[in-house]
Amino acid sequence: MLGGSCALSTPAGSARLRGYVVLLGTAVTVFTADHLTKWLVAQHLAIGGQLFGSSPVNITRVENRGAAFGLFPQFQWLYLSVAIVVGLYIVLAGHRFGTTAFRQVLLGMVLGGAVANGVDRLINGYVVDFIRLYSWPVFNVADSSIVLGITIAVLTFGMRRPHQPDSAPP
């Protein structure tokens, strides 16, 4: 240990390290699942190709150069910049949201999805989307991970147990 350093030897430092392990482990899992599924779709379906086309949930290969729902493809650099900023913020400040495994998994979901789509935009100039839910726009594993992570975080981070006043005798 470095002289005067106790950052990882204290209980708080240990909790932070565990939090980072959970955060990064989740992010790597999301990134891997996203890229594996995109690779499988790209290998087996042409652009616009479908599997299970008549079912409410089907696989449709789309190259998305825009943001959500393919909007504003001319801002590709902006989407990549946002992915970088979100990724850095989560890694550098994610511990501020708590070091519980649950919270770090949620942040890891957002981080993994942002990095996965960011890498696709950087390398390919587009993101492969392929999951179509009935009439909903096509999306991918990274998109769903980001949306689920943020939605659950918003619903749970702000929730606090109601303050119960001390029970004083009447």
Backbone as JSON Lines, residues from 0, in Angstrom:
{"i":0,"aa":"M","n":[0.85,-1.17,0.0],"ca":[0.0,0.0,0.0],"c":[0.9,1.23,0.0]}
{"i":1,"aa":"L","n":[0.45,2.26,-0.68],"ca":[1.2,3.51,-0.72],"c":[1.12,4.19,0.64]}
{"i":2,"aa":"G","n":[2.18,4.84,1.01],"ca":[2.21,5.54,2.28],"c":[1.09,6.56,2.38]}
{"i":3,"aa":"G","n":[0.3,6.47,3.44],"ca":[-0.78,7.43,3.67],"c":[-2.04,7.13,2.89]}
{"i":4,"aa":"S","n":[-2.02,6.12,2.03],"ca":[-3.2,5.81,1.23],"c":[-4.0,4.69,1.88]}
{"i":5,"aa":"C","n":[-5.24,4.96,2.1],"ca":[-6.11,3.91,2.64],"c":[-7.4,3.85,1.84]}
{"i":6,"aa":"A","n":[-7.36,4.32,0.59],"ca":[-8.56,4.42,-0.23],"c":[-9.26,3.08,-0.42]}
{"i":7,"aa":"L","n":[-8.5,2.01,-0.58],"ca":[-9.13,0.72,-0.81],"c":[-9.08,-0.19,0.41]}
{"i":8,"aa":"S","n":[-8.48,0.27,1.5],"ca":[-8.41,-0.58,2.69],"c":[-9.52,-0.26,3.68]}
{"i":9,"aa":"T","n":[-10.23,0.82,3.47],"ca":[-11.32,1.18,4.36],"c":[-12.59,0.48,3.9]}
{"i":10,"aa":"P","n":[-13.56,0.32,4.78],"ca":[-14.82,-0.28,4.35],"c":[-15.47,0.49,3.19]}
{"i":11,"aa":"A","n":[-15.39,1.82,3.23],"ca":[-15.97,2.62,2.14],"c":[-15.22,2.37,0.84]}
{"i":12,"aa":"G","n":[-13.89,2.29,0.91],"ca":[-13.09,2.01,-0.29],"c":[-13.37,0.62,-0.83]}
{"i":13,"aa":"S","n":[-13.57,-0.33,0.05],"ca":[-13.89,-1.69,-0.36],"c":[-15.25,-1.75,-1.04]}
{"i":14,"aa":"A","n":[-16.21,-1.02,-0.5],"ca":[-17.55,-0.97,-1.1],"c":[-17.48,-0.31,-2.47]}
{"i":15,"aa":"R","n":[-16.67,0.73,-2.59],"ca":[-16.53,1.41,-3.88],"c":[-15.9,0.48,-4.9]}
{"i":16,"aa":"L","n":[-14.88,-0.28,-4.49],"ca":[-14.24,-1.23,-5.41],"c":[-15.23,-2.3,-5.85]}
{"i":17,"aa":"R","n":[-16.01,-2.84,-4.92],"ca":[-17.03,-3.83,-5.28],"c":[-18.04,-3.2,-6.24]}
{"i":18,"aa":"G","n":[-18.39,-1.95,-5.98],"ca":[-19.33,-1.26,-6.87],"c":[-18.79,-1.15,-8.28]}
{"i":19,"aa":"Y","n":[-17.51,-0.8,-8.41],"ca":[-16.89,-0.71,-9.74],"c":[-16.85,-2.06,-10.43]}
{"i":20,"aa":"V","n":[-16.58,-3.12,-9.66],"ca":[-16.55,-4.46,-10.25],"c":[-17.94,-4.82,-10.8]}
{"i":21,"aa":"V","n":[-18.98,-4.54,-10.03],"ca":[-20.35,-4.82,-10.48],"c":[-20.7,-3.94,-11.67]}
{"i":22,"aa":"L","n":[-20.39,-2.65,-11.59],"ca":[-20.67,-1.71,-12.67],"c":[-20.0,-2.16,-13.97]}
{"i":23,"aa":"L","n":[-18.7,-2.39,-13.91],"ca":[-17.97,-2.76,-15.13],"c":[-18.32,-4.16,-15.61]}
{"i":24,"aa":"G","n":[-18.58,-5.07,-14.68],"ca":[-19.01,-6.42,-15.07],"c":[-20.33,-6.39,-15.82]}
{"i":25,"aa":"T","n":[-21.26,-5.6,-15.33],"ca":[-22.55,-5.45,-16.0],"c":[-22.37,-4.8,-17.36]}
{"i":26,"aa":"A","n":[-21.56,-3.75,-17.42],"ca":[-21.33,-3.05,-18.69],"c":[-20.72,-3.98,-19.73]}
{"i":27,"aa":"V","n":[-19.75,-4.77,-19.32],"ca":[-19.11,-5.73,-20.25],"c":[-20.12,-6.78,-20.71]}
{"i":28,"aa":"T","n":[-20.98,-7.23,-19.81],"ca":[-22.0,-8.22,-20.17],"c":[-22.98,-7.65,-21.19]}
{"i":29,"aa":"V","n":[-23.44,-6.42,-20.96],"ca":[-24.36,-5.78,-21.9],"c":[-23.66,-5.55,-23.25]}
{"i":30,"aa":"F","n":[-22.45,-5.03,-23.21],"ca":[-21.69,-4.79,-24.43],"c":[-21.53,-6.08,-25.24]}
{"i":31,"aa":"T","n":[-21.15,-7.15,-24.57],"ca":[-20.94,-8.44,-25.24],"c":[-22.24,-8.98,-25.82]}
{"i":32,"aa":"A","n":[-23.31,-8.97,-25.03],"ca":[-24.6,-9.47,-25.51],"c":[-25.08,-8.66,-26.71]}
{"i":33,"aa":"D","n":[-24.92,-7.34,-26.63],"ca":[-25.34,-6.47,-27.72],"c":[-24.56,-6.77,-29.0]}
{"i":34,"aa":"H","n":[-23.25,-6.83,-28.9],"ca":[-22.45,-7.05,-30.1],"c":[-22.6,-8.47,-30.64]}
{"i":35,"aa":"L","n":[-22.78,-9.43,-29.79],"ca":[-22.99,-10.81,-30.25],"c":[-24.31,-10.9,-31.02]}
{"i":36,"aa":"T","n":[-25.37,-10.32,-30.48],"ca":[-26.66,-10.38,-31.17],"c":[-26.64,-9.59,-32.47]}
{"i":37,"aa":"K","n":[-25.98,-8.44,-32.47],"ca":[-25.87,-7.65,-33.71],"c":[-25.07,-8.43,-34.76]}
{"i":38,"aa":"W","n":[-24.02,-9.08,-34.34],"ca":[-23.19,-9.87,-35.27],"c":[-24.01,-11.0,-35.86]}
{"i":39,"aa":"L","n":[-24.77,-11.71,-35.01],"ca":[-25.59,-12.82,-35.5],"c":[-26.61,-12.33,-36.53]}
{"i":40,"aa":"V","n":[-27.26,-11.22,-36.24],"ca":[-28.24,-10.66,-37.16],"c":[-27.56,-10.25,-38.46]}
{"i":41,"aa":"A","n":[-26.42,-9.57,-38.36],"ca":[-25.72,-9.11,-39.56],"c":[-25.23,-10.28,-40.41]}
{"i":42,"aa":"Q","n":[-24.89,-11.39,-39.79],"ca":[-24.4,-12.56,-40.52],"c":[-25.53,-13.31,-41.23]}
{"i":43,"aa":"H","n":[-26.73,-13.24,-40.69],"ca":[-27.8,-14.09,-41.2],"c":[-28.96,-13.36,-41.87]}
{"i":44,"aa":"L","n":[-28.99,-12.04,-41.79],"ca":[-30.07,-11.29,-42.42],"c":[-29.52,-10.13,-43.24]}
{"i":45,"aa":"A","n":[-30.07,-9.95,-44.42],"ca":[-29.74,-8.77,-45.22],"c":[-30.46,-7.57,-44.62]}
{"i":46,"aa":"I","n":[-30.03,-6.38,-44.96],"ca":[-30.7,-5.17,-44.49],"c":[-32.16,-5.23,-44.94]}
{"i":47,"aa":"G","n":[-33.06,-5.03,-43.99],"ca":[-34.49,-5.13,-44.27],"c":[-35.04,-6.53,-44.15]}
{"i":48,"aa":"G","n":[-34.16,-7.53,-44.02],"ca":[-34.61,-8.91,-43.87],"c":[-35.31,-9.14,-42.55]}
{"i":49,"aa":"Q","n":[-36.22,-10.14,-42.53],"ca":[-37.01,-10.41,-41.33],"c":[-37.03,-11.89,-40.99]}
{"i":50,"aa":"L","n":[-37.16,-12.15,-39.69],"ca":[-37.48,-13.47,-39.16],"c":[-38.75,-13.33,-38.35]}
{"i":51,"aa":"F","n":[-39.62,-14.29,-38.45],"ca":[-40.89,-14.26,-37.71],"c":[-41.69,-13.02,-38.06]}
{"i":52,"aa":"G","n":[-41.72,-12.65,-39.33],"ca":[-42.33,-11.41,-39.77],"c":[-43.78,-11.2,-39.41]}
{"i":53,"aa":"S","n":[-44.55,-12.27,-39.27],"ca":[-45.97,-12.08,-38.97],"c":[-46.29,-12.11,-37.48]}
{"i":54,"aa":"S","n":[-45.29,-12.32,-36.65],"ca":[-45.53,-12.38,-35.2],"c":[-45.42,-10.97,-34.59]}
{"i":55,"aa":"P","n":[-45.99,-10.78,-33.4],"ca":[-45.92,-9.45,-32.76],"c":[-44.49,-9.03,-32.44]}
{"i":56,"aa":"V","n":[-43.61,-9.98,-32.19],"ca":[-42.2,-9.69,-31.96],"c":[-41.42,-10.38,-33.07]}
{"i":57,"aa":"N","n":[-40.66,-9.6,-33.82],"ca":[-39.88,-10.22,-34.88],"c":[-38.5,-9.6,-34.96]}
{"i":58,"aa":"I","n":[-37.67,-10.2,-35.78],"ca":[-36.31,-9.73,-35.99],"c":[-36.27,-9.08,-37.37]}
{"i":59,"aa":"T","n":[-35.93,-7.81,-37.42],"ca":[-35.84,-7.06,-38.67],"c":[-34.53,-6.29,-38.65]}
{"i":60,"aa":"R","n":[-33.65,-6.54,-39.59],"ca":[-32.36,-5.85,-39.6],"c":[-32.48,-4.46,-40.22]}
{"i":61,"aa":"V","n":[-32.02,-3.47,-39.44],"ca":[-32.04,-2.08,-39.86],"c":[-30.7,-1.45,-39.49]}
{"i":62,"aa":"E","n":[-30.18,-0.6,-40.35],"ca":[-28.99,0.19,-40.02],"c":[-29.46,1.58,-39.64]}
{"i":63,"aa":"N","n":[-29.31,1.92,-38.38],"ca":[-29.82,3.18,-37.84],"c":[-28.67,4.19,-37.75]}
{"i":64,"aa":"R","n":[-28.73,5.22,-38.54],"ca":[-27.71,6.27,-38.53],"c":[-28.13,7.45,-37.68]}
{"i":65,"aa":"G","n":[-29.34,7.43,-37.15],"ca":[-29.85,8.53,-36.35],"c":[-29.91,8.18,-34.88]}
{"i":66,"aa":"A","n":[-30.68,8.95,-34.16],"ca":[-30.88,8.72,-32.72],"c":[-32.04,7.75,-32.57]}
{"i":67,"aa":"A","n":[-32.77,7.89,-31.48],"ca":[-33.92,7.04,-31.25],"c":[-34.86,7.11,-32.45]}
{"i":68,"aa":"F","n":[-35.3,5.95,-32.89],"ca":[-36.23,5.83,-34.02],"c":[-35.62,6.33,-35.33]}
{"i":69,"aa":"G","n":[-34.3,6.45,-35.39],"ca":[-33.64,6.88,-36.62],"c":[-33.72,8.37,-36.88]}
{"i":70,"aa":"L","n":[-34.11,9.14,-35.87],"ca":[-34.26,10.59,-36.06],"c":[-32.92,11.3,-36.17]}
{"i":71,"aa":"F","n":[-32.86,12.31,-36.97],"ca":[-31.72,13.22,-37.1],"c":[-30.38,12.53,-37.37]}
{"i":72,"aa":"P","n":[-30.27,11.8,-38.47],"ca":[-29.01,11.11,-38.78],"c":[-27.83,12.05,-39.02]}
{"i":73,"aa":"Q","n":[-28.09,13.31,-39.3],"ca":[-27.02,14.27,-39.56],"c":[-26.22,14.62,-38.31]}
{"i":74,"aa":"F","n":[-26.69,14.22,-37.13],"ca":[-26.01,14.55,-35.88],"c":[-25.22,13.37,-35.32]}
{"i":75,"aa":"Q","n":[-24.67,12.56,-36.17],"ca":[-23.92,11.36,-35.76],"c":[-22.84,11.7,-34.74]}
{"i":76,"aa":"W","n":[-22.09,12.77,-34.96],"ca":[-21.01,13.18,-34.06],"c":[-21.55,13.51,-32.67]}
{"i":77,"aa":"L","n":[-22.76,14.08,-32.62],"ca":[-23.38,14.44,-31.35],"c":[-23.71,13.18,-30.54]}
{"i":78,"aa":"Y","n":[-24.25,12.16,-31.2],"ca":[-24.62,10.92,-30.5],"c":[-23.38,10.23,-29.96]}
{"i":79,"aa":"L","n":[-22.31,10.27,-30.72],"ca":[-21.05,9.68,-30.26],"c":[-20.51,10.48,-29.07]}
{"i":80,"aa":"S","n":[-20.58,11.8,-29.14],"ca":[-20.12,12.64,-28.03],"c":[-20.93,12.38,-26.77]}
{"i":81,"aa":"V","n":[-22.24,12.24,-26.91],"ca":[-23.09,11.96,-25.75],"c":[-22.72,10.62,-25.13]}
{"i":82,"aa":"A","n":[-22.47,9.62,-25.95],"ca":[-22.07,8.3,-25.44],"c":[-20.77,8.4,-24.64]}
{"i":83,"aa":"I","n":[-19.83,9.19,-25.12],"ca":[-18.56,9.36,-24.42],"c":[-18.77,10.08,-23.09]}
{"i":84,"aa":"V","n":[-19.53,11.16,-23.11],"ca":[-19.78,11.93,-21.88],"c":[-20.53,11.09,-20.86]}
{"i":85,"aa":"V","n":[-21.56,10.37,-21.28],"ca":[-22.33,9.51,-20.37],"c":[-21.43,8.43,-19.78]}
{"i":86,"aa":"G","n":[-20.63,7.81,-20.63],"ca":[-19.72,6.77,-20.16],"c":[-18.73,7.29,-19.13]}
{"i":87,"aa":"L","n":[-18.11,8.41,-19.41],"ca":[-17.15,8.99,-18.47],"c":[-17.82,9.39,-17.16]}
{"i":88,"aa":"Y","n":[-19.0,9.98,-17.27],"ca":[-19.7,10.41,-16.05],"c":[-20.04,9.21,-15.17]}
{"i":89,"aa":"I","n":[-20.54,8.16,-15.77],"ca":[-20.9,6.98,-14.98],"c":[-19.67,6.39,-14.31]}
{"i":90,"aa":"V","n":[-18.57,6.27,-15.04],"ca":[-17.36,5.68,-14.47],"c":[-16.78,6.58,-13.37]}
{"i":91,"aa":"L","n":[-16.77,7.88,-13.59],"ca":[-16.15,8.79,-12.62],"c":[-17.06,9.18,-11.46]}
{"i":92,"aa":"A","n":[-18.35,9.26,-11.7],"ca":[-19.25,9.74,-10.65],"c":[-20.34,8.74,-10.26]}
{"i":93,"aa":"G","n":[-20.35,7.57,-10.86],"ca":[-21.39,6.59,-10.59],"c":[-21.49,6.18,-9.14]}
{"i":94,"aa":"H","n":[-20.36,6.18,-8.43],"ca":[-20.38,5.79,-7.01],"c":[-21.23,6.75,-6.17]}
{"i":95,"aa":"R","n":[-21.45,7.95,-6.65],"ca":[-22.26,8.93,-5.9],"c":[-23.73,8.51,-5.79]}
{"i":96,"aa":"F","n":[-24.15,7.62,-6.68],"ca":[-25.52,7.14,-6.64],"c":[-25.68,5.96,-5.68]}
{"i":97,"aa":"G","n":[-24.61,5.6,-5.03],"ca":[-24.65,4.49,-4.08],"c":[-23.83,3.32,-4.59]}
{"i":98,"aa":"T","n":[-23.32,2.55,-3.67],"ca":[-22.47,1.43,-4.06],"c":[-23.19,0.09,-3.95]}
{"i":99,"aa":"T","n":[-24.51,0.12,-3.76],"ca":[-25.23,-1.15,-3.71],"c":[-25.15,-1.82,-5.07]}
{"i":100,"aa":"A","n":[-25.16,-3.13,-5.05],"ca":[-25.07,-3.89,-6.31],"c":[-26.22,-3.51,-7.25]}
{"i":101,"aa":"F","n":[-27.4,-3.33,-6.71],"ca":[-28.57,-3.0,-7.54],"c":[-28.34,-1.71,-8.32]}
{"i":102,"aa":"R","n":[-27.9,-0.69,-7.64],"ca":[-27.68,0.6,-8.31],"c":[-26.54,0.52,-9.31]}
{"i":103,"aa":"Q","n":[-25.5,-0.21,-8.98],"ca":[-24.38,-0.33,-9.89],"c":[-24.74,-1.16,-11.12]}
{"i":104,"aa":"V","n":[-25.62,-2.15,-10.96],"ca":[-26.1,-2.91,-12.12],"c":[-26.86,-1.99,-13.06]}
{"i":105,"aa":"L","n":[-27.72,-1.15,-12.5],"ca":[-28.48,-0.21,-13.34],"c":[-27.56,0.73,-14.09]}
{"i":106,"aa":"L","n":[-26.58,1.29,-13.4],"ca":[-25.62,2.17,-14.07],"c":[-24.79,1.4,-15.09]}
{"i":107,"aa":"G","n":[-24.45,0.16,-14.79],"ca":[-23.71,-0.68,-15.72],"c":[-24.5,-0.97,-16.98]}
{"i":108,"aa":"M","n":[-25.82,-1.12,-16.83],"ca":[-26.68,-1.32,-18.01],"c":[-26.62,-0.11,-18.94]}
{"i":109,"aa":"V","n":[-26.69,1.08,-18.35],"ca":[-26.64,2.31,-19.15],"c":[-25.25,2.46,-19.78]}
{"i":110,"aa":"L","n":[-24.21,2.23,-18.99],"ca":[-22.85,2.34,-19.49],"c":[-22.59,1.35,-20.62]}
{"i":111,"aa":"G","n":[-22.94,0.1,-20.43],"ca":[-22.72,-0.92,-21.45],"c":[-23.46,-0.61,-22.74]}
{"i":112,"aa":"G","n":[-24.7,-0.16,-22.62],"ca":[-25.47,0.2,-23.81],"c":[-24.91,1.4,-24.53]}
{"i":113,"aa":"A","n":[-24.53,2.42,-23.77],"ca":[-23.97,3.64,-24.38],"c":[-22.66,3.34,-25.1]}
{"i":114,"aa":"V","n":[-21.8,2.56,-24.46],"ca":[-20.51,2.23,-25.07],"c":[-20.72,1.34,-26.3]}
{"i":115,"aa":"A","n":[-21.62,0.36,-26.21],"ca":[-21.86,-0.53,-27.34],"c":[-22.34,0.24,-28.57]}
{"i":116,"aa":"N","n":[-23.33,1.1,-28.38],"ca":[-23.82,1.88,-29.52],"c":[-22.79,2.91,-29.97]}
{"i":117,"aa":"G","n":[-22.03,3.48,-29.02],"ca":[-20.98,4.43,-29.37],"c":[-19.9,3.8,-30.23]}
{"i":118,"aa":"V","n":[-19.48,2.6,-29.87],"ca":[-18.46,1.88,-30.65],"c":[-18.99,1.6,-32.06]}
{"i":119,"aa":"D","n":[-20.24,1.19,-32.17],"ca":[-20.83,0.95,-33.49],"c":[-20.83,2.21,-34.34]}
{"i":120,"aa":"R","n":[-21.21,3.33,-33.73],"ca":[-21.24,4.59,-34.48],"c":[-19.83,5.0,-34.92]}
{"i":121,"aa":"L","n":[-18.86,4.79,-34.05],"ca":[-17.49,5.16,-34.36],"c":[-16.92,4.28,-35.48]}
{"i":122,"aa":"I","n":[-17.13,2.99,-35.4],"ca":[-16.55,2.06,-36.37],"c":[-17.35,1.97,-37.66]}
{"i":123,"aa":"N","n":[-18.68,1.85,-37.55],"ca":[-19.52,1.6,-38.72],"c":[-20.23,2.85,-39.25]}
{"i":124,"aa":"G","n":[-20.43,3.85,-38.38],"ca":[-21.21,5.01,-38.78],"c":[-22.7,4.79,-38.59]}
{"i":125,"aa":"Y","n":[-23.08,3.66,-38.04],"ca":[-24.48,3.34,-37.78],"c":[-24.55,2.28,-36.69]}
{"i":126,"aa":"V","n":[-25.78,2.06,-36.21],"ca":[-26.06,1.04,-35.21],"c":[-27.0,0.03,-35.85]}
{"i":127,"aa":"V","n":[-26.74,-1.25,-35.66],"ca":[-27.65,-2.28,-36.15],"c":[-28.78,-2.44,-35.14]}
{"i":128,"aa":"D","n":[-29.99,-2.21,-35.59],"ca":[-31.19,-2.45,-34.78],"c":[-31.88,-3.67,-35.38]}
{"i":129,"aa":"F","n":[-32.55,-4.44,-34.53],"ca":[-33.16,-5.66,-35.07],"c":[-34.39,-6.17,-34.32]}
{"i":130,"aa":"I","n":[-34.68,-5.67,-33.14],"ca":[-35.84,-6.16,-32.39],"c":[-37.03,-5.27,-32.71]}
{"i":131,"aa":"R","n":[-38.09,-5.86,-33.24],"ca":[-39.3,-5.1,-33.56],"c":[-40.45,-5.68,-32.74]}
{"i":132,"aa":"L","n":[-41.03,-4.82,-31.9],"ca":[-42.21,-5.19,-31.13],"c":[-43.43,-4.61,-31.83]}
{"i":133,"aa":"Y","n":[-44.19,-5.46,-32.44],"ca":[-45.4,-5.12,-33.18],"c":[-45.26,-3.82,-33.96]}
{"i":134,"aa":"S","n":[-45.75,-2.69,-33.44],"ca":[-45.67,-1.45,-34.2],"c":[-44.62,-0.49,-33.64]}
{"i":135,"aa":"W","n":[-43.86,-0.94,-32.65],"ca":[-42.82,-0.1,-32.06],"c":[-41.62,-0.04,-32.99]}
{"i":136,"aa":"P","n":[-40.89,1.07,-33.04],"ca":[-39.7,1.14,-33.89],"c":[-38.65,0.08,-33.49]}
{"i":137,"aa":"V","n":[-37.83,-0.28,-34.43],"ca":[-36.82,-1.32,-34.23],"c":[-35.74,-0.82,-33.27]}
{"i":138,"aa":"F","n":[-35.24,-1.71,-32.4],"ca":[-34.21,-1.36,-31.43],"c":[-33.27,-2.54,-31.24]}
{"i":139,"aa":"N","n":[-32.31,-2.42,-30.33],"ca":[-31.35,-3.5,-30.09],"c":[-31.15,-3.72,-28.59]}
{"i":140,"aa":"V","n":[-30.26,-4.62,-28.23],"ca":[-30.01,-4.95,-26.82],"c":[-29.47,-3.74,-26.07]}
{"i":141,"aa":"A","n":[-28.57,-2.99,-26.68],"ca":[-28.01,-1.8,-26.02],"c":[-29.11,-0.77,-25.74]}
{"i":142,"aa":"D","n":[-29.97,-0.53,-26.71],"ca":[-31.08,0.42,-26.51],"c":[-31.96,0.0,-25.35]}
{"i":143,"aa":"S","n":[-32.34,-1.28,-25.34],"ca":[-33.23,-1.74,-24.28],"c":[-32.54,-1.69,-22.92]}
{"i":144,"aa":"S","n":[-31.26,-1.95,-22.88],"ca":[-30.5,-1.88,-21.63],"c":[-30.45,-0.45,-21.1]}
{"i":145,"aa":"I","n":[-30.23,0.5,-21.99],"ca":[-30.2,1.92,-21.59],"c":[-31.56,2.34,-21.05]}
{"i":146,"aa":"V","n":[-32.61,2.02,-21.79],"ca":[-33.96,2.43,-21.39],"c":[-34.36,1.78,-20.07]}
{"i":147,"aa":"L","n":[-34.13,0.48,-19.94],"ca":[-34.48,-0.21,-18.69],"c":[-33.67,0.32,-17.52]}
{"i":148,"aa":"G","n":[-32.36,0.51,-17.73],"ca":[-31.51,1.01,-16.65],"c":[-31.95,2.39,-16.17]}
{"i":149,"aa":"I","n":[-32.22,3.29,-17.11],"ca":[-32.65,4.64,-16.74],"c":[-34.04,4.62,-16.09]}
{"i":150,"aa":"T","n":[-34.95,3.88,-16.68],"ca":[-36.32,3.84,-16.15],"c":[-36.35,3.3,-14.72]}
{"i":151,"aa":"I","n":[-35.7,2.19,-14.51],"ca":[-35.69,1.61,-13.15],"c":[-34.95,2.53,-12.19]}
{"i":152,"aa":"A","n":[-33.86,3.15,-12.64],"ca":[-33.13,4.08,-11.78],"c":[-34.0,5.26,-11.38]}
{"i":153,"aa":"V","n":[-34.68,5.85,-12.33],"ca":[-35.54,7.0,-12.03],"c":[-36.64,6.59,-11.05]}
{"i":154,"aa":"L","n":[-37.2,5.42,-11.25],"ca":[-38.29,4.96,-10.38],"c":[-37.8,4.59,-8.98]}
{"i":155,"aa":"T","n":[-36.54,4.16,-8.87],"ca":[-36.07,3.7,-7.56],"c":[-35.11,4.65,-6.85]}
{"i":156,"aa":"F","n":[-34.29,5.4,-7.58],"ca":[-33.32,6.29,-6.92],"c":[-34.03,7.35,-6.1]}
{"i":157,"aa":"G","n":[-35.12,7.87,-6.63],"ca":[-35.83,8.93,-5.94],"c":[-36.74,8.43,-4.83]}
{"i":158,"aa":"M","n":[-36.98,7.14,-4.81],"ca":[-37.89,6.61,-3.79],"c":[-37.17,6.51,-2.46]}
{"i":159,"aa":"R","n":[-37.75,7.09,-1.47],"ca":[-37.2,7.03,-0.13],"c":[-38.31,6.54,0.78]}
{"i":160,"aa":"R","n":[-37.9,5.86,1.8],"ca":[-38.9,5.44,2.77],"c":[-39.45,6.68,3.45]}
{"i":161,"aa":"P","n":[-40.77,6.72,3.64],"ca":[-41.33,7.9,4.3],"c":[-40.8,8.01,5.73]}
{"i":162,"aa":"H","n":[-40.51,9.23,6.11],"ca":[-39.99,9.47,7.44],"c":[-41.09,9.19,8.46]}
{"i":163,"aa":"Q","n":[-40.77,8.34,9.41],"ca":[-41.74,8.03,10.45],"c":[-41.33,8.75,11.71]}
{"i":164,"aa":"P","n":[-42.2,9.61,12.19],"ca":[-41.84,10.37,13.4],"c":[-41.69,9.43,14.58]}
{"i":165,"aa":"D","n":[-40.85,9.87,15.5],"ca":[-40.68,9.07,16.71],"c":[-42.02,8.9,17.39]}
{"i":166,"aa":"S","n":[-42.25,7.71,17.86],"ca":[-43.55,7.48,18.52],"c":[-43.46,7.99,19.96]}
{"i":167,"aa":"A","n":[-44.14,9.07,20.17],"ca":[-44.18,9.66,21.53],"c":[-45.51,9.27,22.16]}
{"i":168,"aa":"P","n":[-45.48,9.01,23.42],"ca":[-46.73,8.65,24.08],"c":[-47.7,9.83,24.03]}
{"i":169,"aa":"P","n":[-49.01,9.55,23.88],"ca":[-49.99,10.65,23.79],"c":[-50.15,11.41,25.07]}
